[in-house]
Amino acid sequence: MDQELSGATWVKSSLSGGNGGECVEIARLSGGRVAVRDSKDPSGPALVFTSAEWTAFTRRVRTDVV
């Protein structure tokens, strides 16, 4: 897993704007998984979601945004 994360292509949301880099980044991994990390600590831990977990998470975020 560590090797897959270190070779991953990390991206920030286009909505993150110019907030000084204080946001999260995601990387698409094999098997439809998605990794999430703090952009201020790129060598720190990452959360890894299955495809189903990521879909549920992003669906919930979209419906709860005011």
PyMOL Python script that loads the backbone (N, CA, C, O; Angstrom):
from pymol import cmd

cmd.read_pdbstr("""\
ATOM      1  N   MET A   1       0.823  -1.196   0.000  1.00  0.00           N
ATOM      2  CA  MET A   1       0.000   0.000   0.000  1.00  0.00           C
ATOM      3  C   MET A   1       0.865   1.258   0.000  1.00  0.00           C
ATOM      4  O   MET A   1       0.584   2.198  -0.744  1.00  0.00           O
ATOM      5  N   ASP A   2       1.922   1.288   0.831  1.00  0.00           N
ATOM      6  CA  ASP A   2       2.772   2.476   0.892  1.00  0.00           C
ATOM      7  C   ASP A   2       3.382   2.797  -0.466  1.00  0.00           C
ATOM      8  O   ASP A   2       3.471   3.963  -0.851  1.00  0.00           O
ATOM      9  N   GLN A   3       3.803   1.762  -1.194  1.00  0.00           N
ATOM     10  CA  GLN A   3       4.392   1.985  -2.509  1.00  0.00           C
ATOM     11  C   GLN A   3       3.346   2.542  -3.478  1.00  0.00           C
ATOM     12  O   GLN A   3       3.647   3.430  -4.275  1.00  0.00           O
ATOM     13  N   GLU A   4       2.136   2.029  -3.409  1.00  0.00           N
ATOM     14  CA  GLU A   4       1.074   2.534  -4.281  1.00  0.00           C
ATOM     15  C   GLU A   4       0.767   3.994  -3.966  1.00  0.00           C
ATOM     16  O   GLU A   4       0.551   4.789  -4.880  1.00  0.00           O
ATOM     17  N   LEU A   5       0.745   4.355  -2.682  1.00  0.00           N
ATOM     18  CA  LEU A   5       0.472   5.742  -2.303  1.00  0.00           C
ATOM     19  C   LEU A   5       1.617   6.668  -2.701  1.00  0.00           C
ATOM     20  O   LEU A   5       1.376   7.792  -3.140  1.00  0.00           O
ATOM     21  N   SER A   6       2.848   6.214  -2.555  1.00  0.00           N
ATOM     22  CA  SER A   6       3.985   7.079  -2.902  1.00  0.00           C
ATOM     23  C   SER A   6       4.074   7.320  -4.399  1.00  0.00           C
ATOM     24  O   SER A   6       4.608   8.345  -4.821  1.00  0.00           O
ATOM     25  N   GLY A   7       3.571   6.410  -5.206  1.00  0.00           N
ATOM     26  CA  GLY A   7       3.580   6.585  -6.652  1.00  0.00           C
ATOM     27  C   GLY A   7       2.290   7.151  -7.213  1.00  0.00           C
ATOM     28  O   GLY A   7       2.135   7.275  -8.428  1.00  0.00           O
ATOM     29  N   ALA A   8       1.357   7.498  -6.321  1.00  0.00           N
ATOM     30  CA  ALA A   8       0.047   7.988  -6.760  1.00  0.00           C
ATOM     31  C   ALA A   8       0.134   9.419  -7.284  1.00  0.00           C
ATOM     32  O   ALA A   8       1.029  10.179  -6.917  1.00  0.00           O
ATOM     33  N   THR A   9      -0.807   9.763  -8.140  1.00  0.00           N
ATOM     34  CA  THR A   9      -0.938  11.135  -8.626  1.00  0.00           C
ATOM     35  C   THR A   9      -1.999  11.825  -7.778  1.00  0.00           C
ATOM     36  O   THR A   9      -3.182  11.497  -7.861  1.00  0.00           O
ATOM     37  N   TRP A  10      -1.574  12.770  -6.973  1.00  0.00           N
ATOM     38  CA  TRP A  10      -2.451  13.467  -6.043  1.00  0.00           C
ATOM     39  C   TRP A  10      -2.982  14.746  -6.682  1.00  0.00           C
ATOM     40  O   TRP A  10      -2.236  15.466  -7.345  1.00  0.00           O
ATOM     41  N   VAL A  11      -4.245  15.025  -6.487  1.00  0.00           N
ATOM     42  CA  VAL A  11      -4.862  16.238  -7.048  1.00  0.00           C
ATOM     43  C   VAL A  11      -5.723  16.918  -5.990  1.00  0.00           C
ATOM     44  O   VAL A  11      -6.266  16.274  -5.092  1.00  0.00           O
ATOM     45  N   LYS A  12      -5.832  18.237  -6.122  1.00  0.00           N
ATOM     46  CA  LYS A  12      -6.714  19.032  -5.259  1.00  0.00           C
ATOM     47  C   LYS A  12      -7.961  19.384  -6.051  1.00  0.00           C
ATOM     48  O   LYS A  12      -7.947  19.401  -7.282  1.00  0.00           O
ATOM     49  N   SER A  13      -9.008  19.657  -5.352  1.00  0.00           N
ATOM     50  CA  SER A  13     -10.246  20.081  -5.991  1.00  0.00           C
ATOM     51  C   SER A  13     -10.039  21.410  -6.700  1.00  0.00           C
ATOM     52  O   SER A  13      -9.295  22.270  -6.230  1.00  0.00           O
ATOM     53  N   SER A  14     -10.699  21.564  -7.819  1.00  0.00           N
ATOM     54  CA  SER A  14     -10.646  22.855  -8.522  1.00  0.00           C
ATOM     55  C   SER A  14     -11.352  23.928  -7.707  1.00  0.00           C
ATOM     56  O   SER A  14     -11.175  25.117  -7.971  1.00  0.00           O
ATOM     57  N   LEU A  15     -12.141  23.531  -6.729  1.00  0.00           N
ATOM     58  CA  LEU A  15     -12.851  24.480  -5.875  1.00  0.00           C
ATOM     59  C   LEU A  15     -12.016  24.938  -4.684  1.00  0.00           C
ATOM     60  O   LEU A  15     -12.467  25.777  -3.904  1.00  0.00           O
ATOM     61  N   SER A  16     -10.797  24.398  -4.530  1.00  0.00           N
ATOM     62  CA  SER A  16      -9.981  24.748  -3.372  1.00  0.00           C
ATOM     63  C   SER A  16      -9.457  26.172  -3.458  1.00  0.00           C
ATOM     64  O   SER A  16      -9.141  26.773  -2.431  1.00  0.00           O
ATOM     65  N   GLY A  17      -9.358  26.719  -4.653  1.00  0.00           N
ATOM     66  CA  GLY A  17      -8.969  28.118  -4.823  1.00  0.00           C
ATOM     67  C   GLY A  17      -7.598  28.431  -4.263  1.00  0.00           C
ATOM     68  O   GLY A  17      -6.743  27.551  -4.163  1.00  0.00           O
ATOM     69  N   GLY A  18      -7.395  29.674  -3.903  1.00  0.00           N
ATOM     70  CA  GLY A  18      -6.105  30.127  -3.385  1.00  0.00           C
ATOM     71  C   GLY A  18      -6.109  30.209  -1.877  1.00  0.00           C
ATOM     72  O   GLY A  18      -5.841  31.272  -1.316  1.00  0.00           O
ATOM     73  N   ASN A  19      -6.403  29.118  -1.212  1.00  0.00           N
ATOM     74  CA  ASN A  19      -6.487  29.142   0.245  1.00  0.00           C
ATOM     75  C   ASN A  19      -5.161  28.798   0.919  1.00  0.00           C
ATOM     76  O   ASN A  19      -5.159  28.368   2.073  1.00  0.00           O
ATOM     77  N   GLY A  20      -4.076  28.969   0.256  1.00  0.00           N
ATOM     78  CA  GLY A  20      -2.769  28.718   0.853  1.00  0.00           C
ATOM     79  C   GLY A  20      -2.416  27.250   0.978  1.00  0.00           C
ATOM     80  O   GLY A  20      -1.528  26.892   1.752  1.00  0.00           O
ATOM     81  N   GLY A  21      -3.089  26.401   0.237  1.00  0.00           N
ATOM     82  CA  GLY A  21      -2.764  24.982   0.257  1.00  0.00           C
ATOM     83  C   GLY A  21      -3.386  24.205   1.389  1.00  0.00           C
ATOM     84  O   GLY A  21      -3.031  23.047   1.611  1.00  0.00           O
ATOM     85  N   GLU A  22      -4.304  24.810   2.108  1.00  0.00           N
ATOM     86  CA  GLU A  22      -4.930  24.143   3.240  1.00  0.00           C
ATOM     87  C   GLU A  22      -6.171  23.384   2.780  1.00  0.00           C
ATOM     88  O   GLU A  22      -7.296  23.861   2.934  1.00  0.00           O
ATOM     89  N   CYS A  23      -5.960  22.226   2.226  1.00  0.00           N
ATOM     90  CA  CYS A  23      -7.077  21.426   1.754  1.00  0.00           C
ATOM     91  C   CYS A  23      -6.659  19.960   1.696  1.00  0.00           C
ATOM     92  O   CYS A  23      -5.553  19.594   2.093  1.00  0.00           O
ATOM     93  N   VAL A  24      -7.542  19.160   1.207  1.00  0.00           N
ATOM     94  CA  VAL A  24      -7.223  17.741   1.049  1.00  0.00           C
ATOM     95  C   VAL A  24      -6.916  17.457  -0.411  1.00  0.00           C
ATOM     96  O   VAL A  24      -7.316  18.197  -1.310  1.00  0.00           O
ATOM     97  N   GLU A  25      -6.202  16.375  -0.621  1.00  0.00           N
ATOM     98  CA  GLU A  25      -5.890  15.903  -1.965  1.00  0.00           C
ATOM     99  C   GLU A  25      -6.403  14.478  -2.069  1.00  0.00           C
ATOM    100  O   GLU A  25      -6.476  13.755  -1.075  1.00  0.00           O
ATOM    101  N   ILE A  26      -6.756  14.085  -3.281  1.00  0.00           N
ATOM    102  CA  ILE A  26      -7.160  12.699  -3.501  1.00  0.00           C
ATOM    103  C   ILE A  26      -6.290  12.083  -4.578  1.00  0.00           C
ATOM    104  O   ILE A  26      -5.702  12.774  -5.409  1.00  0.00           O
ATOM    105  N   ALA A  27      -6.227  10.768  -4.537  1.00  0.00           N
ATOM    106  CA  ALA A  27      -5.522  10.001  -5.569  1.00  0.00           C
ATOM    107  C   ALA A  27      -6.373   8.780  -5.886  1.00  0.00           C
ATOM    108  O   ALA A  27      -6.853   8.098  -4.981  1.00  0.00           O
ATOM    109  N   ARG A  28      -6.555   8.514  -7.148  1.00  0.00           N
ATOM    110  CA  ARG A  28      -7.288   7.324  -7.571  1.00  0.00           C
ATOM    111  C   ARG A  28      -6.309   6.150  -7.587  1.00  0.00           C
ATOM    112  O   ARG A  28      -5.225   6.238  -8.164  1.00  0.00           O
ATOM    113  N   LEU A  29      -6.706   5.061  -6.950  1.00  0.00           N
ATOM    114  CA  LEU A  29      -5.859   3.883  -6.836  1.00  0.00           C
ATOM    115  C   LEU A  29      -6.474   2.713  -7.595  1.00  0.00           C
ATOM    116  O   LEU A  29      -7.578   2.811  -8.131  1.00  0.00           O
ATOM    117  N   SER A  30      -5.750   1.627  -7.630  1.00  0.00           N
ATOM    118  CA  SER A  30      -6.239   0.437  -8.320  1.00  0.00           C
ATOM    119  C   SER A  30      -7.516  -0.081  -7.654  1.00  0.00           C
ATOM    120  O   SER A  30      -7.758   0.162  -6.472  1.00  0.00           O
ATOM    121  N   GLY A  31      -8.313  -0.785  -8.421  1.00  0.00           N
ATOM    122  CA  GLY A  31      -9.533  -1.378  -7.892  1.00  0.00           C
ATOM    123  C   GLY A  31     -10.621  -0.380  -7.569  1.00  0.00           C
ATOM    124  O   GLY A  31     -11.571  -0.711  -6.860  1.00  0.00           O
ATOM    125  N   GLY A  32     -10.500   0.853  -8.082  1.00  0.00           N
ATOM    126  CA  GLY A  32     -11.516   1.870  -7.834  1.00  0.00           C
ATOM    127  C   GLY A  32     -11.402   2.562  -6.489  1.00  0.00           C
ATOM    128  O   GLY A  32     -12.252   3.378  -6.133  1.00  0.00           O
ATOM    129  N   ARG A  33     -10.345   2.239  -5.731  1.00  0.00           N
ATOM    130  CA  ARG A  33     -10.168   2.873  -4.425  1.00  0.00           C
ATOM    131  C   ARG A  33      -9.712   4.319  -4.586  1.00  0.00           C
ATOM    132  O   ARG A  33      -9.147   4.699  -5.612  1.00  0.00           O
ATOM    133  N   VAL A  34      -9.971   5.123  -3.540  1.00  0.00           N
ATOM    134  CA  VAL A  34      -9.572   6.528  -3.533  1.00  0.00           C
ATOM    135  C   VAL A  34      -8.850   6.818  -2.226  1.00  0.00           C
ATOM    136  O   VAL A  34      -9.354   6.497  -1.149  1.00  0.00           O
ATOM    137  N   ALA A  35      -7.674   7.421  -2.317  1.00  0.00           N
ATOM    138  CA  ALA A  35      -6.911   7.828  -1.140  1.00  0.00           C
ATOM    139  C   ALA A  35      -7.099   9.319  -0.916  1.00  0.00           C
ATOM    140  O   ALA A  35      -7.209  10.091  -1.869  1.00  0.00           O
ATOM    141  N   VAL A  36      -7.136   9.717   0.349  1.00  0.00           N
ATOM    142  CA  VAL A  36      -7.316  11.118   0.726  1.00  0.00           C
ATOM    143  C   VAL A  36      -6.235  11.469   1.740  1.00  0.00           C
ATOM    144  O   VAL A  36      -5.969  10.705   2.668  1.00  0.00           O
ATOM    145  N   ARG A  37      -5.611  12.641   1.552  1.00  0.00           N
ATOM    146  CA  ARG A  37      -4.579  13.085   2.496  1.00  0.00           C
ATOM    147  C   ARG A  37      -4.659  14.594   2.690  1.00  0.00           C
ATOM    148  O   ARG A  37      -5.294  15.304   1.910  1.00  0.00           O
ATOM    149  N   ASP A  38      -4.010  15.064   3.730  1.00  0.00           N
ATOM    150  CA  ASP A  38      -3.912  16.490   4.038  1.00  0.00           C
ATOM    151  C   ASP A  38      -2.806  17.080   3.172  1.00  0.00           C
ATOM    152  O   ASP A  38      -1.668  16.612   3.215  1.00  0.00           O
ATOM    153  N   SER A  39      -3.131  18.098   2.392  1.00  0.00           N
ATOM    154  CA  SER A  39      -2.131  18.669   1.484  1.00  0.00           C
ATOM    155  C   SER A  39      -0.971  19.334   2.222  1.00  0.00           C
ATOM    156  O   SER A  39       0.104  19.505   1.648  1.00  0.00           O
ATOM    157  N   LYS A  40      -1.173  19.710   3.484  1.00  0.00           N
ATOM    158  CA  LYS A  40      -0.097  20.331   4.259  1.00  0.00           C
ATOM    159  C   LYS A  40       0.896  19.301   4.785  1.00  0.00           C
ATOM    160  O   LYS A  40       1.989  19.656   5.227  1.00  0.00           O
ATOM    161  N   ASP A  41       0.515  18.020   4.739  1.00  0.00           N
ATOM    162  CA  ASP A  41       1.365  16.955   5.268  1.00  0.00           C
ATOM    163  C   ASP A  41       1.399  15.794   4.271  1.00  0.00           C
ATOM    164  O   ASP A  41       0.890  14.712   4.563  1.00  0.00           O
ATOM    165  N   PRO A  42       1.998  16.014   3.096  1.00  0.00           N
ATOM    166  CA  PRO A  42       1.958  14.988   2.056  1.00  0.00           C
ATOM    167  C   PRO A  42       2.656  13.681   2.421  1.00  0.00           C
ATOM    168  O   PRO A  42       2.383  12.652   1.803  1.00  0.00           O
ATOM    169  N   SER A  43       3.537  13.695   3.397  1.00  0.00           N
ATOM    170  CA  SER A  43       4.180  12.448   3.803  1.00  0.00           C
ATOM    171  C   SER A  43       3.460  11.803   4.986  1.00  0.00           C
ATOM    172  O   SER A  43       3.873  10.753   5.478  1.00  0.00           O
ATOM    173  N   GLY A  44       2.385  12.438   5.432  1.00  0.00           N
ATOM    174  CA  GLY A  44       1.616  11.916   6.557  1.00  0.00           C
ATOM    175  C   GLY A  44       0.659  10.821   6.125  1.00  0.00           C
ATOM    176  O   GLY A  44       0.740  10.321   5.003  1.00  0.00           O
ATOM    177  N   PRO A  45      -0.243  10.453   7.012  1.00  0.00           N
ATOM    178  CA  PRO A  45      -1.161   9.353   6.733  1.00  0.00           C
ATOM    179  C   PRO A  45      -2.187   9.708   5.657  1.00  0.00           C
ATOM    180  O   PRO A  45      -2.462  10.878   5.390  1.00  0.00           O
ATOM    181  N   ALA A  46      -2.732   8.679   5.062  1.00  0.00           N
ATOM    182  CA  ALA A  46      -3.798   8.834   4.072  1.00  0.00           C
ATOM    183  C   ALA A  46      -4.923   7.869   4.423  1.00  0.00           C
ATOM    184  O   ALA A  46      -4.685   6.761   4.904  1.00  0.00           O
ATOM    185  N   LEU A  47      -6.140   8.308   4.175  1.00  0.00           N
ATOM    186  CA  LEU A  47      -7.292   7.426   4.308  1.00  0.00           C
ATOM    187  C   LEU A  47      -7.545   6.800   2.949  1.00  0.00           C
ATOM    188  O   LEU A  47      -7.429   7.474   1.925  1.00  0.00           O
ATOM    189  N   VAL A  48      -7.886   5.532   2.926  1.00  0.00           N
ATOM    190  CA  VAL A  48      -8.181   4.860   1.666  1.00  0.00           C
ATOM    191  C   VAL A  48      -9.608   4.333   1.732  1.00  0.00           C
ATOM    192  O   VAL A  48      -9.969   3.568   2.627  1.00  0.00           O
ATOM    193  N   PHE A  49     -10.411   4.763   0.757  1.00  0.00           N
ATOM    194  CA  PHE A  49     -11.812   4.374   0.661  1.00  0.00           C
ATOM    195  C   PHE A  49     -12.000   3.383  -0.488  1.00  0.00           C
ATOM    196  O   PHE A  49     -11.351   3.492  -1.528  1.00  0.00           O
ATOM    197  N   THR A  50     -12.884   2.427  -0.289  1.00  0.00           N
ATOM    198  CA  THR A  50     -13.291   1.595  -1.416  1.00  0.00           C
ATOM    199  C   THR A  50     -14.142   2.455  -2.337  1.00  0.00           C
ATOM    200  O   THR A  50     -14.540   3.561  -1.971  1.00  0.00           O
ATOM    201  N   SER A  51     -14.415   1.954  -3.516  1.00  0.00           N
ATOM    202  CA  SER A  51     -15.251   2.688  -4.458  1.00  0.00           C
ATOM    203  C   SER A  51     -16.620   2.982  -3.858  1.00  0.00           C
ATOM    204  O   SER A  51     -17.120   4.102  -3.972  1.00  0.00           O
ATOM    205  N   ALA A  52     -17.234   1.981  -3.216  1.00  0.00           N
ATOM    206  CA  ALA A  52     -18.559   2.163  -2.615  1.00  0.00           C
ATOM    207  C   ALA A  52     -18.522   3.175  -1.465  1.00  0.00           C
ATOM    208  O   ALA A  52     -19.429   3.996  -1.327  1.00  0.00           O
ATOM    209  N   GLU A  53     -17.474   3.112  -0.645  1.00  0.00           N
ATOM    210  CA  GLU A  53     -17.347   4.064   0.462  1.00  0.00           C
ATOM    211  C   GLU A  53     -17.179   5.485  -0.052  1.00  0.00           C
ATOM    212  O   GLU A  53     -17.782   6.418   0.477  1.00  0.00           O
ATOM    213  N   TRP A  54     -16.356   5.648  -1.087  1.00  0.00           N
ATOM    214  CA  TRP A  54     -16.119   6.981  -1.652  1.00  0.00           C
ATOM    215  C   TRP A  54     -17.409   7.543  -2.256  1.00  0.00           C
ATOM    216  O   TRP A  54     -17.721   8.720  -2.074  1.00  0.00           O
ATOM    217  N   THR A  55     -18.142   6.714  -2.960  1.00  0.00           N
ATOM    218  CA  THR A  55     -19.408   7.151  -3.546  1.00  0.00           C
ATOM    219  C   THR A  55     -20.373   7.600  -2.452  1.00  0.00           C
ATOM    220  O   THR A  55     -20.998   8.653  -2.574  1.00  0.00           O
ATOM    221  N   ALA A  56     -20.500   6.820  -1.395  1.00  0.00           N
ATOM    222  CA  ALA A  56     -21.393   7.180  -0.289  1.00  0.00           C
ATOM    223  C   ALA A  56     -20.942   8.468   0.391  1.00  0.00           C
ATOM    224  O   ALA A  56     -21.766   9.324   0.713  1.00  0.00           O
ATOM    225  N   PHE A  57     -19.641   8.606   0.608  1.00  0.00           N
ATOM    226  CA  PHE A  57     -19.102   9.811   1.245  1.00  0.00           C
ATOM    227  C   PHE A  57     -19.377  11.056   0.409  1.00  0.00           C
ATOM    228  O   PHE A  57     -19.901  12.045   0.922  1.00  0.00           O
ATOM    229  N   THR A  58     -19.027  11.012  -0.870  1.00  0.00           N
ATOM    230  CA  THR A  58     -19.206  12.205  -1.706  1.00  0.00           C
ATOM    231  C   THR A  58     -20.688  12.521  -1.922  1.00  0.00           C
ATOM    232  O   THR A  58     -21.064  13.689  -2.021  1.00  0.00           O
ATOM    233  N   ARG A  59     -21.520  11.495  -1.996  1.00  0.00           N
ATOM    234  CA  ARG A  59     -22.967  11.734  -2.114  1.00  0.00           C
ATOM    235  C   ARG A  59     -23.470  12.465  -0.880  1.00  0.00           C
ATOM    236  O   ARG A  59     -24.250  13.412  -0.986  1.00  0.00           O
ATOM    237  N   ARG A  60     -23.025  12.028   0.286  1.00  0.00           N
ATOM    238  CA  ARG A  60     -23.456  12.652   1.540  1.00  0.00           C
ATOM    239  C   ARG A  60     -22.960  14.090   1.637  1.00  0.00           C
ATOM    240  O   ARG A  60     -23.701  14.973   2.069  1.00  0.00           O
ATOM    241  N   VAL A  61     -21.725  14.331   1.241  1.00  0.00           N
ATOM    242  CA  VAL A  61     -21.181  15.695   1.291  1.00  0.00           C
ATOM    243  C   VAL A  61     -22.000  16.613   0.383  1.00  0.00           C
ATOM    244  O   VAL A  61     -22.341  17.730   0.771  1.00  0.00           O
ATOM    245  N   ARG A  62     -22.312  16.145  -0.816  1.00  0.00           N
ATOM    246  CA  ARG A  62     -23.097  16.975  -1.751  1.00  0.00           C
ATOM    247  C   ARG A  62     -24.472  17.281  -1.217  1.00  0.00           C
ATOM    248  O   ARG A  62     -24.959  18.394  -1.415  1.00  0.00           O
ATOM    249  N   THR A  63     -25.125  16.350  -0.548  1.00  0.00           N
ATOM    250  CA  THR A  63     -26.485  16.589  -0.063  1.00  0.00           C
ATOM    251  C   THR A  63     -26.511  17.410   1.209  1.00  0.00           C
ATOM    252  O   THR A  63     -27.532  18.023   1.520  1.00  0.00           O
ATOM    253  N   ASP A  64     -25.404  17.441   1.962  1.00  0.00           N
ATOM    254  CA  ASP A  64     -25.364  18.199   3.215  1.00  0.00           C
ATOM    255  C   ASP A  64     -24.799  19.602   3.069  1.00  0.00           C
ATOM    256  O   ASP A  64     -24.833  20.376   4.026  1.00  0.00           O
ATOM    257  N   VAL A  65     -24.284  19.948   1.904  1.00  0.00           N
ATOM    258  CA  VAL A  65     -23.715  21.280   1.688  1.00  0.00           C
ATOM    259  C   VAL A  65     -24.854  22.285   1.568  1.00  0.00           C
ATOM    260  O   VAL A  65     -25.812  22.082   0.822  1.00  0.00           O
ATOM    261  N   VAL A  66     -24.727  23.356   2.309  1.00  0.00           N
ATOM    262  CA  VAL A  66     -25.780  24.393   2.293  1.00  0.00           C
ATOM    263  C   VAL A  66     -25.429  25.466   1.290  1.00  0.00           C
ATOM    264  O   VAL A  66     -26.183  26.426   1.123  1.00  0.00           O
TER     265      VAL A  66
END
""", "prot")
cmd.dss("prot")
cmd.show_as("cartoon", "prot")
cmd.util.cbc("prot")
cmd.orient("prot")
